[in-house]
């Protein structure tokens, strides 16, 4: 298995799509959840090497989770149907994949983040 990935996405169909894409690429999904609370609970008991975050979870910002990942030096990217300006302000420079995205884009971006983090 490759790296462990946490997926935080509130649209069930999109979450399943991301999970399938990453598992088929050899990644281990440690959690695929649709809320900030569930994501934080996973990170209490497990860790991830990289995270894929929906920028907006039914009106809730993922900024607290992004902050925690940043404190732990864990790379992450956002997936969103919104433009970069709608990302949490502290993370406007973070990698962003716009929905809809191609499976190859997601895999390439995750691998690139992991590669950059390993340096």
For each residue, the residues with C-beta under 8 A, 3 or more apart:
1: 4 26 27 28
2: 25 26 27 28
3: 27 28 48 49 50 110 114
4: 1 27 28 29 30 46 47 48 49 50
5: 22 27 28 29 30 48 49 50 51 52 110
6: 29 30 31 39 42 43 48 50 51 52
7: 15 18 19 22 29 31 32 33 51 52
8: 31 33 34 35 36 39 51 52 53 54 57 62 65
9: 14 15 18 32 34 52 53 54 79
10: 15 34 35 54 56 57 58
11: 14 15 34 54
12: 15 16 34
13: 16 17
14: 9 11 17 18 54 79 99
15: 7 9 10 11 12 18 19 32 33 34
16: 12 13 19 20 32
17: 13 14 20 21
18: 7 9 14 15 21 22 32 52 79 106
19: 7 15 16 22 23 29 32
20: 16 17 23 24
21: 17 18 24 25 103 106 107
22: 5 7 18 19 25 27 29 52 106 107 110
23: 19 20 26 27 28 29
24: 20 21
25: 2 21 22 107 110
26: 1 2 23
27: 1 2 3 4 5 22 23 110
28: 1 2 3 4 5 23
29: 4 5 6 7 19 22 23 32
30: 4 5 6 42 46 47 48
31: 6 7 8 38 39 42 46 48
32: 7 9 15 16 18 19 29
33: 7 8 15 38 39 42
34: 8 9 10 11 12 15 38 57 58
35: 8 10 38 39 57 58 60
36: 8 39 40 57 60 62 64 65
37: 40 41
38: 31 33 34 35 41 42
39: 6 8 31 33 35 36 42 43 62 65
40: 36 37 43 44 64 65 68
41: 37 38 44 45
42: 6 30 31 33 38 39 45 46 48
43: 6 39 40 46 47 48 65 68
44: 40 41
45: 41 42
46: 4 30 31 42 43
47: 4 30 43 72 74
48: 3 4 5 6 30 31 42 43 51 74
49: 3 4 5 74 75 114 117
50: 3 4 5 6 74 75 76 77 110 113 114 117
51: 5 6 7 8 48 65 69 74 75 76 77
52: 5 6 7 8 9 18 22 76 77 79 106 110
53: 8 9 62 65 66 76 77 78 79
54: 8 9 10 11 14 57 62 78 79 80
55: 61 62 78 79 80 82 86 87 88 96
56: 10 59 60 61 62 80 82 86
57: 8 10 34 35 36 54 60 61 62
58: 10 34 35
59: 56
60: 35 36 56 57
61: 55 56 57 64 88
62: 8 36 39 53 54 55 56 57 65 66 78 88
63: 66 67 88 90 91
64: 36 40 61 67 68
65: 8 36 39 40 43 51 53 62 68 69
66: 53 62 63 69 70 76 88 90 91 94
67: 63 64 70 71 90
68: 40 43 64 65 71 72
69: 51 65 66 72 74 75 76
70: 66 67 73 74 76
71: 67 68
72: 47 68 69
73: 70 117
74: 47 48 49 50 51 69 70 117
75: 49 50 51 69 113 114 116 117
76: 50 51 52 53 66 69 70 94 95 113
77: 50 51 52 53 94 95 96 97 109 110 113
78: 53 54 55 62 87 91 94 95 96 97
79: 9 14 18 52 53 54 55 96 97 98 99 101 106
80: 54 55 56 83 86 87 96 97 98 99
81: 98 99
82: 55 56 85 86 87
83: 80 86 98
84: 87 92 96
85: 82 92
86: 55 56 80 82 83
87: 55 78 80 82 84 91 92 94 96
88: 55 61 62 63 66 91 92
89: 92
90: 63 66 67
91: 63 66 78 87 88 94
92: 84 85 87 88 89
93:
94: 66 76 77 78 87 91
95: 76 77 78 109 113
96: 55 77 78 79 80 84 87
97: 77 78 79 80 101 105 106 109
98: 79 80 81 83 101
99: 14 79 80 81
100:
101: 79 97 98 105 106
102: 105 106
103: 21 106 107
104: 107 108
105: 97 101 102 108 109
106: 18 21 22 52 79 97 101 102 103 109 110
107: 21 22 25 103 104 110 111
108: 104 105 111 112
109: 77 95 97 105 106 112 113
110: 3 5 22 25 27 50 52 77 106 107 113 114
111: 107 108 114 115
112: 108 109 115 116
113: 50 75 76 77 95 109 110 116 117
114: 3 49 50 75 110 111 117 118
115: 111 112 118 119
116: 75 112 113 119
117: 49 50 73 74 75 113 114
118: 114 115
119: 115 116
